[in-house]
Amino acid sequence: MSKSQEIIEMTEKYGAHNYHPLPVVISRAQGAWVWDCEEKKYLDFLSAYSAVNQGHGHPKILQALRDQAERVTLTSRAFHNDQLGPFLKQVCELADMEMALPMNTGAEAVETAVKAVRKWGYTHKKVAGDQAEIICCNDNFHGRTTTVISFSSDEQYRDGFGPHTPGFKLIPFGDAEALEAAIGPNTVAFLVEPIQGEAGVVVPPEGYLKKVREICDRHGVLLVLDEIQVGLARTGKMFCFEHDGIRPDMLILGKALSGGVLPVSMVLSSKEVLGVFKPGDHGSTFGGCPIGCAVARAAIEVLIEEGLVQRAAELGAKFAERLASLRGNKVESVRGRGMLLAVVLKESAGAARGYCEQLMEKGLLCKETHQNVIRFAPPLVIDEKDLDWAFDRIREVLG
Ligand SMILES: *Cc1c(COP(=O)(O)O)cnc(C)c1O
């Protein structure tokens, strides 16, 4: 039995089966490439769901990790640490927001956003106690905690995990009129992804966010954007909302915020909204820890210094065009923005999973979302010649 096979069996035996990974065991990585236990090399075309935008093992981020590890890793928020203030300032300036609250995973940041907008609703909008309502979209993905799955429209995410948290209303994604119709006196916020990544890289109609912004303003509803997957250069802008020329009231970041090195997430907003938190209202032992902050500071610098926004825009546009040339027997359409792309397969082509397995055999790692969509989201530092190589593999399998 190969080492990889042995590891897979051990993982399956001792680990809960809450994932269905491709049968590849990664043991090291550099840039856009990863190697398995047998030293077979693969191109990473998923980037850990856009957490590794800066590429694996980035020397600057690893140096920040090592340096900070030598100094201090965790203080808890019972004391200040010398990394948190500079990190908060950096992210607030980057996103042009007044205040930020650091957490660890994306789902925790979404939970934080839910708490903040509810409390803002009670203290500022004068919604009656326990009546605050948040509007979300069908096919959303905001994480896996019990409250977050309470507003999922995916039965598998919810089934068997009730009772669910009340206070959420679902509307179709991309439909601004539906938002207007759903808003009531107790609506405190609209929580939405600018592009629905997990739903299969679903891009809303042109002008959607602009209309949403206008509707939220008119009704005194906070616009909360979950940019955990689409933010931080992935779509060819630092933040996806820039494509629409609008600004959210609250922004949620995670994933690439630490370049895939440590779980670092964040909620950013105004003083009015994040000001609702008083000491003791909310917290996290590791949230804002010095090692997370130091790593994230370097990860953001890498995005800027290496021009990854521009790179995602340019390489993504070229790659999308090449993918579009594959439309035919198997490929129905290509969608996405910047380097967050997906091919939608024809129904007659069969399940996406089989194609991901074929691509893996050829050394290209990507993952299906749902039955018929394959997402392509390589690290943004990828070489053009590696993209050419990837395209040839994709053409062999899907052309
Ligand atoms: C990944 C993701 C989350 C959840 O982040 P975790 O770190 O897995 O908890 C939330 N929202 C979006 C849009 C995501 O892509």
The ligand as an SDF file (V2000), in Angstrom:
LIG
                    3D

 15 15  0  0  0  0  0  0  0  0999 V2000
  -15.6670   29.8680    3.6440 C   0  0  0  0  0  0  0  0  0  0  0  0
  -16.7620   30.8440    3.8000 C   0  0  0  0  0  0  0  0  0  0  0  0
  -17.3360   31.0990    5.0510 C   0  0  0  0  0  0  0  0  0  0  0  0
  -16.9660   30.3310    6.3010 C   0  0  0  0  0  0  0  0  0  0  0  0
  -15.6300   30.4380    6.6270 O   0  0  0  0  0  0  0  0  0  0  0  0
  -14.9790   29.3330    7.6170 P   0  0  0  0  0  0  0  0  0  0  0  0
  -13.6100   29.8540    7.8620 O   0  0  0  0  0  0  0  0  0  0  0  0
  -15.0040   28.0420    6.8530 O   0  0  0  0  0  0  0  0  0  0  0  0
  -15.8260   29.2950    8.8290 O   0  0  0  0  0  0  0  0  0  0  0  0
  -18.3120   32.0710    5.1300 C   0  0  0  0  0  0  0  0  0  0  0  0
  -18.7210   32.7360    4.0440 N   0  0  0  0  0  0  0  0  0  0  0  0
  -18.2010   32.5160    2.8100 C   0  0  0  0  0  0  0  0  0  0  0  0
  -18.6850   33.3070    1.6510 C   0  0  0  0  0  0  0  0  0  0  0  0
  -17.2170   31.5470    2.6450 C   0  0  0  0  0  0  0  0  0  0  0  0
  -16.7290   31.2890    1.4370 O   0  0  0  0  0  0  0  0  0  0  0  0
  1  2  1  0
  2  3  1  0
  2 14  2  0
  3  4  1  0
  3 10  2  0
  4  5  1  0
  5  6  1  0
  6  7  2  0
  6  8  1  0
  6  9  1  0
 10 11  1  0
 11 12  2  0
 12 13  1  0
 12 14  1  0
 14 15  1  0
M  END
$$$$
